[in-house]
Amino acid sequence: GFTQVPLESARSTKHGVHRGMSSVTIPPPACMLRPLEAPFRYLFGPGPSNVPPRILAAGGRPIIGHMHSEMFGIMNDIKKGIQYAFQTSNNMTLAMSGSGHTAMECAVFNIVEPGESVLVAINGIWGERVAEIAERMGAKVHTLFKTPGGHFTNAEIEQALAKHKPVLFFLAHGESSSGLVHPVDGVGDICHKYNCLLLVDSVASLGAAPLLMDQQNIDILYTGSQKALNAPPGTAPISFSERACHKMFNRKTKPVSYLLDMTHLSNYWGNDGKPERKYHHTGPVSGFFALRESLAILAEMGLENSWSHHTEVAEYLWKGLEDLGLKLFIKDKDLRLPSVTTIAIPEGYDWKELLAYIMKHHQIEFTGGLGPSVGMVLRIGLMGYNCNKANAAMALAALEDALKQCRKSKA
Amino acid sequence: GFTQVPLESARSTKHGVHRGMSSVTIPPPACMLRPLEAPFRYLFGPGPSNVPPRILAAGGRPIIGHMHSEMFGIMNDIKKGIQYAFQTSNNMTLAMSGSGHTAMECAVFNIVEPGESVLVAINGIWGERVAEIAERMGAKVHTLFKTPGGHFTNAEIEQALAKHKPVLFFLAHGESSSGLVHPVDGVGDICHKYNCLLLVDSVASLGAAPLLMDQQNIDILYTGSQKALNAPPGTAPISFSERACHKMFNRKTKPVSYLLDMTHLSNYWGNDGKPERKYHHTGPVSGFFALRESLAILAEMGLENSWSHHTEVAEYLWKGLEDLGLKLFIKDKDLRLPSVTTIAIPEGYDWKELLAYIMKHHQIEFTGGLGPSVGMVLRIGLMGYNCNKANAAMALAALEDALKQCRKSKA
């Protein structure tokens, strides 16, 4: 700290701006003179998940400048780590300075021009959000719709592509609001047949369920830092295929957001091949430190191991839930998202009461539904660092206790 | 950690999505199997500044959920901390999940509707950015222009307001690209006379130079986390007056960005008076922990003390620079930004060479100009935690050494 300077040393000046020094009227708030407090929680909802000490330590390191050469080296590492996690060789691979929604807006803002058609598969909240984003920026939005838990056949997708001729088709691979992992095989090929780009959301699924950006012909893929990657929320990996780059770098109009303009972001990330990186915005240095660490952990473990491991723990959890007499919301095992399990709300229970009991007595977060699935499901997420049988057993024990106690309180 | 699962346990399924488990072709990148490295640097540029251990520790704490009641408590603390730092009683006070540019876009996107007029004072990079943002979203942009180092009289501002009848006028209080602190007294009143809202950027000045949002009749004020507040980059305090709220909550069109829509953000921050907070996006939990700590440090020290202290250290630095024979870029002492000092590039020197020498031999970051001031100035920032005479002396010694060595290498 430094010595406090007496108020008398304040100068008043001819311009008046400094006269304010004696005009402070709002006192320091009492709450800010108390230390920060945050309880320990088992974050077994759909994310954020608990951050392992190694990633917390990386994010807590002294920072360097956002434009230092060493920072560009760290960003290059992040780019390579994302290329591995996405299984892509796309040069146009980077992390957004924001959460998954930032990546979602970035994709729509850069790919679509006002007046162009967009097709959005809505079977939960994420499609709803993309439709809203596309509508606001002036796209013609067409939708394919299923209630939560539903999924789309390739034939249904092809029919809609043929009818609406969109420039972009959106599909959520990990539909965390319903607990569904959507089939992606063949969808990219169908899109390309109709001269349409394929945008996929893997926020909830990356690292937990198999996804291969290049082999599955996905044009734009994004995820979040705070799910199976276990970094704090605030950064979002994204990648664009050459086909997507061709569309977004040959637009007639500028994207509506300066902050999310890929012309600038691709320079900031050194992806545009230009020798000099220009200042665009100040990236979240600590967030990038943490993201790099989370991608390193995934690279060390290996993608296949991470996928198998999530499936194994999920199957253990699913069996335990059925043993408790609960019904899984997604009937078909192969369509269940291994990272986020949805349970049909058991009859005779108030889902809010169950969640509150578990939070209060077990310090565990589960959540209810989200958007259209509110009131339909309870959700348990075991992702990355949180994904192990010990945590699954703890989750099951908490749920068993809640099912006994909350029923009792109703009787 | 957990045990690695052999690949043979991978299941293939009828939907094909799981078949990818045996198709991984891109191996883990070698760079990600090495630990994160970042050198120690004295961040004496215009920001980010060094983050004190106390704030690093807060940002490195185990996280909780973005929608937990304790998180809302922390966000309430942050709101009060910002109200104090801004000297405002505005209810509509919150932190953006992003850097200062996010706040800039949020202000323009929410206040202005397409086709409306905006007046932007450009005397450095920040006005240029606001003009670009407003143009992209469809505003009619008018500008007031000065070369870097220049400022605007209230008469000049009034003349332009009368001529262009804008709904919003932008002014940078801390013009960090030129090192200017702009007079604000009276500007709000003039704006209101012409039914215009006043938007002020205090990214580089908050906590360093006096600014009183309510008393100076500022309608929208924002800052960044990484300057005198000393938190890592990635969050940005912002506040809206009642007059600004009236305009932005009575628009005919929706703001172009869903992510930055204040209707949703005001609910997320509990400012809209509704009993339930709905999920909008996942806020940067660690970033908010760090921001709360930085605002607490400012509350403990007191605003007046912080202002006086920055002035005292800046004057010590200015005297030292003049003793080295250097010329300060802003002649009028009262218009010099205490947090970021600009030095005219001394004759006979290559500014890039000076900066590279100081970085290499002293581990200190100074910077050159930014945007229109590139090639005009060197910049030294001493903000918050970095603002003390010991650091000023270190900066002066490094510069003295560089002036000797770099001249020598030219001879």
Interface residues (C-beta under 8 A of the other chain):
Chain A: F2 Q4 V5 P6 L7 S9 A10 R11 T13 K14 H15 G16 V17 H18 R19 G20 M21 S22 S23 V24 T25 I26 P27 P28 P29 C31 M32 L33 P35 L36 E37 A38 P39 F40 R41 L43 G45 G47 P48 N50 V51 L56 A57 A58 G59 G60 R61 P62 I63 I64 G65 H66 H68 E70 M71 I74 N76 D77 K80 G81 Q83 Y84 Q87 T88 S89 S97 G98 S99 G100 H101 T102 E105 R129 E132 I133 R136 M137 V181 H182 P183 V184 D185 G186 A209 P210 L211 L212 D214 Q215 Q216 G224 Q226 P232 P233 G234 K254 P255 V256 S257 Y258 L259 Y279 H281 T282 G283 P284 V285 S286 G287 F289 A290 R292 E293 L295 A296 A299 E300 M301 G302 L303 E304 N305 W307 S308 H309 T311 E312 D334 L335 E365 L370 C387 N388
Chain B: F2 Q4 V5 P6 L7 S9 A10 R11 T13 K14 H15 G16 V17 H18 R19 G20 M21 S22 S23 V24 T25 I26 P27 P28 P29 C31 M32 L33 P35 L36 E37 A38 P39 F40 R41 L43 G45 G47 P48 N50 V51 L56 A57 A58 G59 G60 R61 P62 I63 I64 G65 H66 H68 E70 M71 I74 N76 D77 K80 G81 Q83 Y84 Q87 T88 S89 S97 G98 S99 G100 H101 T102 E105 R129 E132 I133 R136 M137 V181 H182 P183 V184 D185 G186 A209 P210 L211 L212 D214 Q215 Q216 G224 Q226 P232 P233 G234 K254 P255 V256 S257 Y258 L259 Y279 H281 T282 G283 P284 V285 S286 G287 F289 A290 R292 E293 L295 A296 A299 E300 M301 G302 L303 E304 N305 W307 S308 H309 T311 E312 D334 L335 E365 L370 C387 N388
